[in-house]
């Protein structure tokens, strides 16, 4: 431990701490723009400059290590003037159309500029506003908003293992872009959206589908059905000032009904259906010599990562569509038939925590009989924008329940799909009971938590299978490399592209770097889902009465010919850098 003094406050910190660490320990806020704990600690933006007694120059607090007896000022005139000049220089070459910007009032650069009292920009920098890449169905890259902080580069490289973004060119011409300034559609981007989540401005953002949904809602001849994924309810409240992990299920349903959707359903029904199909697919592979390990296919970002980087594992992927796509397929078949609604007049909307769900919905494989499973995907952030556009006072809404007809019931197993390990736990709840022919455990806590790679042995009757849970595609790569090297062997693997699973999806509310450094948002949101699971009367997918009825009346049995036509798909290797 070493003693330092910051703004006349003495504090003891570990000797490998930075000035920023020490300041935060005593509640002193030092502004940052590039800093991202454990991912982007490069001192690039220089907004966090402080004055160290005896030093010849100001120091970047995020990378400067402390030493015993260090005396630091974070508020001197020299510091204030330097920080202000630094931000003014950043703004000099920045596209400042703030009122029309998607990140208006949720922009870290805007916040810092406001706090520093910047009202005029005394410099005029080089403005290159020509690069706007909106070719992908998921992510828009706007070079005019980029401040070269490097967060996206290092999250993509370290957490996701994709490394499709990097610094290019030099000096005043420096940019962050894919290889040779290619479009995001021309590189092995998995559209996970983690780059979007950490971008302090709007240089990276999701493709906006709000107008398409409004248009559908306005069309009197269109029957608009919406489903909401489990992780959305644990995060949507943050867009309205509520604490992370606040469950807002009832208010969310009320808001969706106020927006004018004809039917409001829960994706958890689709999650229960996925467990029925995926669980029986696993049993078939285990019992009949199928390709093992079987790997879950719920995460579209992970699917793209596999197609680009590990095509040898494509035969291992479950053929099941994701819960959202399954639900969409059932809406335009079973629901349309039973409700007497023309399937061609149904517009199917999904509210998802995931940006990659937009690209998944756009895949050629995701349609049956010429009808798209899902017509539009909105992120949690986009839903919040729609609610605000409609002037709905979200926090004042009374709670409502999802529509109950045909597809309305769900179990606790469906809820936990939103957290890493949830798909595996939900599957094991059902598969173990199907094999045993009697009630088995409900909770499998050894596959919960935020450890990057988790392993466990699971009993299926008199057999034991080895399972693994992994989140973050960089961790998935480590696991697959071990399997390829013969160092590990599993029967069933759950992979989620995003760290923490869907609760931390690329379409969830953006969290500032300061909050990220002090609060594990993933854990708070996941806890909310496990609490809802615990409160459900039915916690195993195969016990959902509406799922049973769906099979009795329409699908016959899990993995039937009809189920395969509607609920299963296939994947193919993709070329990372096509010529």
C-alpha positions as CSV (number, residue, x, y, z in Angstrom):
1,X,0.0,0.0,0.0
2,X,1.1,3.6,-0.7
3,X,-0.2,6.9,0.6
4,X,-1.1,9.6,-1.8
5,X,-2.9,13.0,-1.5
6,X,-5.5,14.0,-4.0
7,X,-7.0,17.5,-3.7
8,X,-5.9,17.6,0.0
9,X,-7.5,14.2,0.7
10,X,-5.2,11.5,1.9
11,X,-5.8,7.9,0.8
12,X,-4.0,4.6,0.9
13,X,-4.1,2.5,-2.3
14,X,-2.3,-0.6,-3.6
15,X,1.0,0.4,-5.2
16,X,0.0,-0.8,-8.7
17,X,-3.0,1.6,-8.7
18,X,-3.4,4.5,-11.1
19,X,-4.2,8.0,-10.2
20,X,-7.7,7.4,-11.6
21,X,-8.1,4.4,-9.3
22,X,-7.1,6.4,-6.3
23,X,-9.3,9.3,-7.1
24,X,-12.4,7.1,-7.5
25,X,-11.6,5.5,-4.2
26,X,-12.2,8.8,-2.4
27,X,-15.2,9.8,-4.6
28,X,-13.3,12.3,-6.8
29,X,-14.5,12.3,-10.4
30,X,-11.9,12.7,-13.1
31,X,-13.5,13.0,-16.6
32,X,-12.5,10.4,-19.2
33,X,-13.4,9.6,-22.8
34,X,-11.1,6.8,-23.9
35,X,-10.8,4.9,-20.7
36,X,-12.5,1.5,-20.3
37,X,-11.4,-0.6,-17.3
38,X,-9.3,-3.6,-18.3
39,X,-10.1,-3.1,-22.0
40,X,-8.9,0.3,-23.1
41,X,-6.3,1.8,-20.7
42,X,-4.2,3.8,-23.2
43,X,-4.3,7.5,-22.2
44,X,-5.3,8.5,-25.7
45,X,-7.8,11.3,-25.2
46,X,-5.9,13.2,-22.5
47,X,-9.1,14.4,-21.0
48,X,-8.2,12.9,-17.6
49,X,-5.1,15.1,-17.1
50,X,-4.0,16.0,-13.6
51,X,-1.2,17.9,-12.0
52,X,1.4,15.9,-10.0
53,X,3.5,18.0,-7.6
54,X,7.1,18.1,-8.9
55,X,6.3,16.8,-12.4
56,X,7.3,18.8,-15.4
57,X,4.1,18.0,-17.3
58,X,0.5,17.1,-16.6
59,X,-0.2,13.3,-16.3
60,X,-2.9,11.2,-17.8
61,X,-4.7,9.8,-14.6
62,X,-5.9,6.6,-16.3
63,X,-2.4,5.3,-16.9
64,X,-0.1,7.1,-14.5
65,X,0.8,4.8,-11.6
66,X,0.8,6.3,-8.1
67,X,3.9,6.3,-5.8
68,X,4.2,6.8,-2.1
69,X,3.9,10.5,-1.1
70,X,2.4,11.6,-4.4
71,X,0.5,14.8,-4.3
72,X,-2.1,15.4,-7.0
73,X,-4.4,18.2,-8.0
74,X,-7.4,17.5,-10.2
75,X,-8.9,21.0,-10.1
76,X,-6.0,23.5,-10.5
77,X,-6.3,26.2,-13.3
78,X,-3.6,24.5,-15.2
79,X,-5.6,21.3,-15.2
80,X,-8.9,22.9,-16.0
81,X,-7.4,24.9,-18.9
82,X,-5.7,21.9,-20.3
83,X,-8.7,19.7,-20.2
84,X,-10.9,22.3,-21.8
85,X,-8.4,22.9,-24.6
86,X,-8.2,19.2,-25.2
87,X,-12.0,18.8,-25.5
88,X,-12.1,21.9,-27.7
89,X,-9.6,20.3,-30.0
90,X,-11.6,17.1,-30.2
91,X,-14.7,19.1,-31.0
92,X,-12.9,21.1,-33.7
93,X,-13.0,18.1,-36.0
94,X,-16.2,16.6,-34.8
95,X,-19.6,16.6,-36.5
96,X,-21.5,18.8,-34.0
97,X,-25.1,18.3,-35.3
98,X,-26.0,17.3,-31.7
99,X,-29.7,18.1,-31.9
100,X,-30.1,15.6,-34.8
101,X,-27.7,13.0,-33.4
102,X,-29.0,9.6,-32.2
103,X,-26.8,10.0,-29.1
104,X,-28.1,13.5,-28.2
105,X,-28.3,13.7,-24.3
106,X,-26.7,10.3,-24.1
107,X,-23.2,11.2,-25.4
108,X,-20.1,11.2,-23.2
109,X,-18.4,13.9,-25.3
110,X,-21.5,16.1,-25.0
111,X,-21.6,15.6,-21.2
112,X,-17.9,16.4,-20.8
113,X,-18.2,19.5,-22.9
114,X,-21.2,20.7,-20.9
115,X,-19.4,20.0,-17.6
116,X,-16.4,22.1,-18.8
117,X,-18.6,25.0,-19.8
118,X,-17.6,24.9,-23.4
119,X,-19.7,27.3,-25.4
120,X,-17.5,28.2,-28.4
121,X,-14.9,26.2,-30.4
122,X,-11.9,28.4,-30.9
123,X,-10.3,26.0,-33.4
124,X,-11.3,24.7,-36.8
125,X,-10.0,21.2,-37.5
126,X,-10.0,18.9,-40.4
127,X,-13.6,17.7,-40.9
128,X,-14.0,14.5,-42.9
129,X,-17.7,13.8,-42.9
130,X,-17.7,11.6,-46.0
131,X,-17.8,8.1,-44.4
132,X,-21.2,6.8,-43.4
133,X,-21.4,3.0,-43.7
134,X,-25.0,1.9,-43.2
135,X,-24.9,-1.1,-45.6
136,X,-25.3,-3.7,-42.9
137,X,-28.7,-4.6,-41.4
138,X,-27.3,-4.1,-37.8
139,X,-24.6,-1.4,-37.4
140,X,-24.0,2.1,-38.8
141,X,-20.5,3.5,-38.7
142,X,-20.3,7.3,-38.9
143,X,-16.7,8.5,-39.2
144,X,-17.8,12.1,-38.6
145,X,-18.6,11.3,-35.0
146,X,-15.5,9.3,-34.2
147,X,-13.1,10.8,-31.6
148,X,-10.4,8.1,-32.0
149,X,-10.8,6.9,-28.4
150,X,-10.0,3.2,-29.4
151,X,-12.6,1.7,-27.1
152,X,-14.3,-0.1,-30.0
153,X,-10.9,-1.4,-31.3
154,X,-10.0,-3.1,-28.0
155,X,-13.5,-4.4,-27.1
156,X,-13.7,-6.1,-30.5
157,X,-10.2,-7.5,-30.1
158,X,-10.0,-8.4,-26.5
159,X,-13.5,-9.3,-25.5
160,X,-14.9,-10.5,-28.8
161,X,-11.8,-11.9,-30.5
162,X,-13.0,-10.5,-33.9
163,X,-10.5,-7.6,-34.3
164,X,-12.3,-6.2,-37.3
165,X,-11.6,-2.6,-36.3
166,X,-8.3,-0.8,-35.9
167,X,-6.5,2.5,-36.3
168,X,-5.6,3.2,-40.0
169,X,-3.5,5.9,-41.7
170,X,-1.4,8.3,-39.7
171,X,-1.2,11.8,-38.1
172,X,-4.1,14.1,-38.8
173,X,-5.5,11.5,-41.3
174,X,-5.8,8.8,-38.6
175,X,-9.1,6.9,-38.6
176,X,-10.7,3.8,-37.0
177,X,-12.1,1.5,-39.6
178,X,-12.2,-2.0,-40.9
179,X,-9.4,-3.2,-43.1
180,X,-8.8,-0.9,-46.1
181,X,-11.8,1.1,-45.0
182,X,-14.2,-1.6,-46.1
183,X,-17.8,-1.7,-45.2
184,X,-18.9,-3.6,-42.1
185,X,-20.6,-6.0,-44.5
186,X,-17.3,-6.9,-46.2
187,X,-15.4,-8.0,-43.1
188,X,-16.0,-10.8,-40.5
189,X,-18.1,-8.5,-38.2
190,X,-20.5,-10.6,-36.1
191,X,-22.7,-7.6,-35.4
192,X,-22.6,-8.2,-31.7
193,X,-22.8,-4.5,-31.0
194,X,-20.3,-4.4,-28.2
195,X,-18.4,-1.7,-30.1
196,X,-21.7,0.3,-30.1
197,X,-22.2,-0.2,-26.4
198,X,-18.8,1.3,-25.5
199,X,-18.7,4.1,-28.2
200,X,-18.8,7.4,-26.2
201,X,-20.5,9.2,-29.2
202,X,-22.6,8.0,-32.1
203,X,-19.7,6.9,-34.3
204,X,-21.1,3.4,-34.0
205,X,-24.8,2.8,-33.6
206,X,-27.5,0.3,-34.4
207,X,-29.5,0.4,-37.6
208,X,-32.7,2.2,-36.8
209,X,-35.9,0.3,-37.6
210,X,-38.3,2.6,-35.7
211,X,-39.9,4.2,-38.8
212,X,-40.7,0.8,-40.3
213,X,-42.5,-0.3,-37.1
214,X,-44.4,3.0,-36.9
215,X,-45.5,2.6,-40.5
216,X,-46.8,-0.9,-39.8
217,X,-48.7,0.3,-36.7
218,X,-50.3,3.1,-38.8
219,X,-51.5,0.6,-41.5
220,X,-55.1,-0.4,-40.7
221,X,-54.8,-3.5,-42.8
222,X,-51.8,-4.9,-41.0
223,X,-51.9,-7.1,-37.9
224,X,-48.8,-6.1,-35.9
225,X,-47.6,-8.7,-33.3
226,X,-44.7,-7.9,-31.0
227,X,-42.6,-10.2,-28.8
228,X,-40.2,-9.0,-26.1
229,X,-37.1,-10.9,-25.2
230,X,-36.4,-11.7,-21.5
231,X,-33.3,-9.5,-21.1
232,X,-35.2,-6.4,-22.2
233,X,-37.4,-6.2,-19.1
234,X,-34.3,-6.1,-16.8
235,X,-32.7,-3.1,-18.6
236,X,-35.5,-1.0,-20.2
237,X,-36.1,0.9,-17.0
238,X,-32.5,2.3,-17.1
239,X,-33.6,4.4,-20.1
240,X,-36.1,6.1,-17.7
241,X,-33.8,6.7,-14.8
242,X,-34.5,3.4,-12.9
243,X,-31.7,1.4,-11.3
244,X,-29.9,-1.3,-13.2
245,X,-31.7,-4.6,-12.8
246,X,-35.1,-3.1,-12.1
247,X,-37.7,-5.4,-13.6
248,X,-40.2,-3.4,-15.6
249,X,-42.1,-6.3,-17.3
250,X,-45.6,-4.9,-16.5
251,X,-44.8,-1.3,-17.5
252,X,-43.1,-2.5,-20.7
253,X,-46.3,-4.5,-21.7
254,X,-48.4,-1.4,-20.9
255,X,-46.2,0.8,-23.1
256,X,-46.3,-1.7,-26.0
257,X,-50.1,-1.8,-25.8
258,X,-50.2,2.0,-25.7
259,X,-48.1,2.1,-28.9
260,X,-50.8,0.2,-30.7
261,X,-49.5,-3.3,-31.2
262,X,-52.4,-5.7,-31.9
263,X,-50.9,-8.5,-29.8
264,X,-48.1,-8.3,-27.1
265,X,-46.4,-11.6,-26.4
266,X,-43.3,-12.8,-24.6
267,X,-40.3,-14.3,-26.3
268,X,-40.1,-16.6,-23.3
269,X,-42.7,-18.8,-25.0
270,X,-40.3,-19.1,-27.9
271,X,-37.5,-19.9,-25.4
272,X,-39.6,-22.8,-23.9
273,X,-40.3,-24.0,-27.5
274,X,-36.5,-23.9,-28.2
275,X,-35.8,-26.0,-25.2
276,X,-38.2,-28.7,-26.4
277,X,-36.6,-28.8,-29.8
278,X,-33.0,-28.4,-28.7
279,X,-33.3,-30.7,-25.7
280,X,-34.7,-33.5,-27.9
281,X,-32.1,-32.9,-30.5
282,X,-29.4,-33.3,-27.8
283,X,-30.9,-36.5,-26.6
284,X,-31.0,-37.9,-30.2
285,X,-27.3,-37.0,-30.7
286,X,-26.3,-38.5,-27.4
287,X,-28.2,-41.7,-27.8
288,X,-27.8,-42.3,-31.5
289,X,-24.2,-41.3,-32.2
290,X,-24.8,-37.8,-33.5
291,X,-22.2,-35.0,-33.8
292,X,-20.9,-34.0,-30.4
293,X,-20.5,-31.6,-28.7
294,X,-23.8,-30.1,-29.7
295,X,-23.5,-26.3,-29.5
296,X,-26.4,-23.9,-28.9
297,X,-27.5,-21.7,-31.8
298,X,-29.5,-19.0,-29.9
299,X,-26.9,-16.3,-30.3
300,X,-26.7,-14.9,-33.8
301,X,-23.4,-13.1,-33.1
302,X,-21.9,-16.5,-32.0
303,X,-23.3,-18.1,-35.2
304,X,-21.6,-15.6,-37.4
305,X,-18.3,-15.9,-35.4
306,X,-18.5,-19.7,-36.0
307,X,-19.3,-19.4,-39.7
308,X,-16.3,-17.0,-40.2
309,X,-13.7,-18.4,-37.8
310,X,-14.5,-22.0,-36.9
311,X,-16.4,-23.5,-39.9
312,X,-15.3,-27.0,-38.8
313,X,-17.8,-26.7,-35.9
314,X,-20.8,-25.9,-38.1
315,X,-22.0,-29.5,-38.0
316,X,-21.9,-29.2,-34.1
317,X,-24.3,-26.3,-34.1
318,X,-27.9,-27.1,-33.1
319,X,-30.2,-26.8,-36.1
320,X,-32.7,-24.9,-33.9
321,X,-33.6,-21.4,-34.8
322,X,-33.3,-18.9,-32.0
323,X,-36.3,-18.3,-29.7
324,X,-37.2,-15.0,-31.5
325,X,-37.1,-16.7,-34.9
326,X,-39.1,-19.7,-33.7
327,X,-41.7,-17.4,-32.2
328,X,-41.9,-15.5,-35.4
329,X,-42.4,-18.7,-37.4
330,X,-45.2,-19.9,-35.1
331,X,-46.9,-16.5,-35.2
332,X,-47.2,-16.7,-39.0
333,X,-48.4,-20.3,-39.0
334,X,-50.1,-21.7,-35.9
335,X,-51.2,-18.3,-34.5
336,X,-52.4,-17.1,-37.9
337,X,-54.4,-20.3,-38.5
338,X,-56.0,-20.5,-35.0
339,X,-56.7,-16.7,-34.8
340,X,-58.2,-16.5,-38.4
341,X,-55.7,-13.9,-39.4
342,X,-54.2,-13.9,-42.9
343,X,-50.5,-14.7,-42.3
344,X,-49.5,-12.3,-45.2
345,X,-51.1,-9.4,-43.2
346,X,-49.1,-10.1,-40.1
347,X,-46.1,-7.8,-39.4
348,X,-43.9,-9.5,-36.8
349,X,-41.8,-7.3,-34.5
350,X,-39.2,-8.4,-31.9
351,X,-37.9,-6.3,-29.1
352,X,-34.4,-7.6,-28.4
353,X,-31.3,-6.7,-26.4
354,X,-29.2,-7.7,-29.3
355,X,-28.1,-5.8,-32.5
356,X,-27.1,-9.0,-34.2
357,X,-30.8,-10.1,-34.1
358,X,-31.4,-7.6,-36.9
359,X,-28.9,-9.5,-39.2
360,X,-30.4,-12.8,-38.0
361,X,-33.9,-11.7,-39.1
362,X,-32.5,-10.7,-42.5
363,X,-30.9,-14.0,-43.2
364,X,-32.2,-15.8,-46.3
365,X,-32.9,-18.9,-44.2
366,X,-35.2,-17.2,-41.8
367,X,-38.5,-17.6,-43.7
368,X,-41.1,-20.3,-44.3
369,X,-43.3,-20.4,-47.4
370,X,-42.1,-17.0,-48.6
371,X,-42.9,-15.3,-45.3
372,X,-40.2,-13.8,-43.1
373,X,-40.2,-15.2,-39.6
374,X,-39.6,-11.7,-38.2
375,X,-40.1,-8.5,-40.1
376,X,-38.4,-6.0,-37.8
377,X,-36.2,-6.0,-34.8
378,X,-36.0,-3.1,-32.3
379,X,-33.3,-2.9,-29.6
380,X,-34.1,-2.0,-26.0
381,X,-32.8,1.5,-26.8
382,X,-35.1,1.8,-29.9
383,X,-38.1,0.8,-27.9
384,X,-37.3,3.4,-25.3
385,X,-37.1,6.0,-28.1
386,X,-40.5,5.0,-29.4
387,X,-42.0,5.3,-25.9
388,X,-40.5,8.8,-25.6
389,X,-41.7,9.7,-29.2
390,X,-45.2,8.8,-28.1
391,X,-44.9,11.0,-25.0
392,X,-45.7,8.0,-22.8
393,X,-44.7,8.6,-19.1
394,X,-43.2,5.2,-18.6
395,X,-42.6,5.3,-14.9
396,X,-46.2,6.3,-14.3
397,X,-47.7,3.4,-16.2
398,X,-49.8,0.7,-14.4
399,X,-48.6,-2.8,-14.9
400,X,-50.2,-5.0,-17.6
401,X,-49.8,-8.6,-18.5
402,X,-48.9,-10.2,-21.8
403,X,-51.7,-11.4,-24.1
404,X,-52.5,-14.9,-23.0
405,X,-54.2,-16.5,-26.0
406,X,-52.3,-19.4,-27.7
407,X,-48.7,-18.1,-27.1
408,X,-49.0,-16.3,-23.8
409,X,-47.7,-18.6,-21.2
410,X,-44.1,-19.1,-20.3
411,X,-42.0,-20.7,-17.6
412,X,-39.1,-19.6,-15.5
413,X,-36.8,-21.6,-17.8
414,X,-37.7,-19.2,-20.6
415,X,-36.8,-16.1,-18.5
416,X,-33.3,-17.1,-17.7
417,X,-32.3,-17.4,-21.4
418,X,-31.2,-13.8,-21.0
419,X,-28.2,-14.6,-18.7
420,X,-25.1,-16.6,-19.5
421,X,-25.7,-20.2,-18.5
422,X,-29.5,-19.8,-18.7
423,X,-30.0,-21.7,-22.0
424,X,-27.9,-24.6,-20.6
425,X,-29.8,-24.6,-17.3
426,X,-33.2,-24.5,-19.0
427,X,-32.2,-27.3,-21.3
428,X,-30.9,-29.5,-18.4
429,X,-34.0,-28.9,-16.3
430,X,-36.1,-30.5,-19.1
431,X,-33.7,-33.1,-20.6
432,X,-32.8,-34.5,-17.2
433,X,-36.5,-34.9,-16.3
434,X,-37.4,-36.4,-19.7
435,X,-34.7,-39.0,-19.3
436,X,-35.3,-39.8,-15.6
437,X,-39.1,-40.0,-16.1
438,X,-39.6,-38.1,-12.8
439,X,-39.1,-34.7,-11.2
440,X,-35.5,-33.6,-11.1
441,X,-33.7,-30.5,-9.8
442,X,-34.9,-27.1,-10.9
443,X,-31.8,-25.0,-10.2
444,X,-28.3,-25.8,-11.5
445,X,-26.2,-23.0,-9.9
446,X,-22.9,-24.5,-10.9
447,X,-23.4,-23.2,-14.5
448,X,-24.4,-19.7,-13.4
449,X,-22.1,-16.8,-12.9
450,X,-19.8,-14.6,-14.9
451,X,-16.7,-16.7,-15.1
452,X,-15.7,-16.7,-18.8
453,X,-15.7,-20.5,-19.2
454,X,-17.6,-22.8,-16.8
455,X,-17.7,-26.6,-16.9
456,X,-20.0,-29.2,-15.2
457,X,-21.1,-32.8,-15.2
458,X,-24.8,-33.3,-15.6
459,X,-26.7,-36.5,-14.9
460,X,-29.1,-37.7,-17.6
461,X,-30.6,-40.8,-16.0
462,X,-27.8,-43.3,-15.5
463,X,-25.6,-41.3,-17.9
464,X,-23.4,-38.3,-17.3
465,X,-22.7,-35.7,-19.9
466,X,-20.0,-33.0,-19.7
467,X,-21.2,-29.5,-20.4
468,X,-19.6,-26.1,-20.8
469,X,-20.9,-22.6,-20.7
470,X,-19.0,-19.8,-22.4
471,X,-19.7,-16.1,-23.0
472,X,-17.8,-13.6,-25.1
473,X,-16.6,-14.9,-28.4
474,X,-12.9,-14.5,-27.5
475,X,-13.6,-17.1,-24.7
476,X,-15.5,-19.2,-27.2
477,X,-12.4,-19.2,-29.4
478,X,-10.2,-20.4,-26.5
479,X,-12.7,-23.3,-25.8
480,X,-12.9,-24.4,-29.4
481,X,-9.1,-24.3,-29.7
482,X,-8.8,-26.6,-26.7
483,X,-11.3,-29.0,-28.3
484,X,-9.4,-28.9,-31.6
485,X,-6.1,-29.6,-29.8
486,X,-7.7,-32.6,-28.0
487,X,-7.3,-30.9,-24.6
488,X,-11.0,-30.9,-23.8
489,X,-14.1,-32.9,-24.6
490,X,-17.7,-32.0,-24.1
491,X,-21.2,-33.2,-25.0
492,X,-23.1,-29.9,-24.9
493,X,-21.9,-26.3,-25.0
494,X,-23.7,-23.1,-24.6
495,X,-22.2,-20.1,-26.3
496,X,-23.3,-16.5,-26.0
497,X,-21.5,-13.9,-28.1
498,X,-21.8,-11.1,-25.5
499,X,-20.1,-11.0,-22.1
500,X,-22.7,-11.9,-19.6
501,X,-25.1,-13.1,-22.2
502,X,-28.1,-11.2,-23.5
503,X,-28.4,-8.9,-20.4
504,X,-25.3,-7.2,-21.8
505,X,-26.4,-7.3,-25.5
506,X,-25.3,-4.7,-27.9
507,X,-28.8,-3.2,-28.0
508,X,-29.1,-2.6,-24.2
509,X,-29.0,0.8,-22.6
510,X,-25.6,2.4,-22.9
511,X,-23.6,2.6,-19.6
512,X,-20.9,5.2,-19.2
513,X,-17.4,4.1,-18.6
514,X,-17.5,5.6,-15.1
515,X,-20.5,3.4,-14.1
516,X,-19.0,0.4,-15.8
517,X,-15.9,0.7,-13.6
518,X,-17.8,0.7,-10.4
519,X,-20.9,-1.5,-11.1
520,X,-21.2,-4.9,-12.8
521,X,-24.4,-4.2,-14.8
522,X,-24.4,-7.7,-16.1
523,X,-24.8,-9.2,-12.6
524,X,-27.6,-6.7,-11.7
525,X,-29.6,-7.5,-14.8
526,X,-29.1,-11.2,-14.5
527,X,-30.2,-11.2,-10.8
528,X,-33.5,-9.7,-11.9
529,X,-34.1,-12.5,-14.3
530,X,-33.3,-15.2,-11.8
531,X,-35.7,-13.6,-9.4
532,X,-38.5,-13.7,-11.9
533,X,-37.6,-17.4,-12.6
534,X,-37.8,-18.2,-8.9
535,X,-41.2,-16.5,-8.7
536,X,-42.8,-18.5,-11.5
537,X,-45.1,-21.4,-10.6
538,X,-43.8,-23.5,-13.6
539,X,-40.1,-23.5,-14.1
540,X,-39.5,-26.2,-16.7
541,X,-40.3,-25.7,-20.4
542,X,-41.9,-29.0,-21.1
543,X,-44.5,-28.3,-18.4
544,X,-45.8,-25.2,-20.2
545,X,-49.4,-26.1,-21.0
546,X,-49.5,-24.0,-24.1
547,X,-46.4,-25.6,-25.4
548,X,-48.0,-29.0,-24.8
549,X,-51.1,-27.8,-26.7
550,X,-49.0,-26.5,-29.6
551,X,-47.5,-30.0,-30.1
552,X,-50.8,-31.8,-29.6
553,X,-52.7,-29.5,-32.0
554,X,-50.0,-28.6,-34.6
555,X,-46.4,-29.8,-34.3
556,X,-47.1,-33.4,-33.3
557,X,-43.9,-33.9,-31.3
558,X,-40.4,-32.3,-30.9
559,X,-38.2,-32.6,-34.0
560,X,-41.1,-33.8,-36.1
561,X,-41.1,-33.1,-39.9
562,X,-43.4,-30.1,-39.4
563,X,-41.3,-28.8,-36.5
564,X,-38.2,-29.0,-38.6
565,X,-39.8,-27.1,-41.5
566,X,-40.8,-24.3,-39.2
567,X,-38.3,-24.2,-36.4
568,X,-35.0,-25.5,-37.7
569,X,-32.4,-24.1,-40.1
570,X,-28.8,-24.6,-41.3
571,X,-25.6,-22.6,-41.4
572,X,-22.7,-22.3,-43.9
573,X,-19.1,-21.2,-43.8
574,X,-18.5,-17.6,-44.7
575,X,-15.5,-16.1,-46.3
576,X,-14.0,-13.5,-44.0
577,X,-12.6,-11.1,-46.6
578,X,-14.2,-11.8,-50.0
579,X,-12.5,-10.3,-52.9
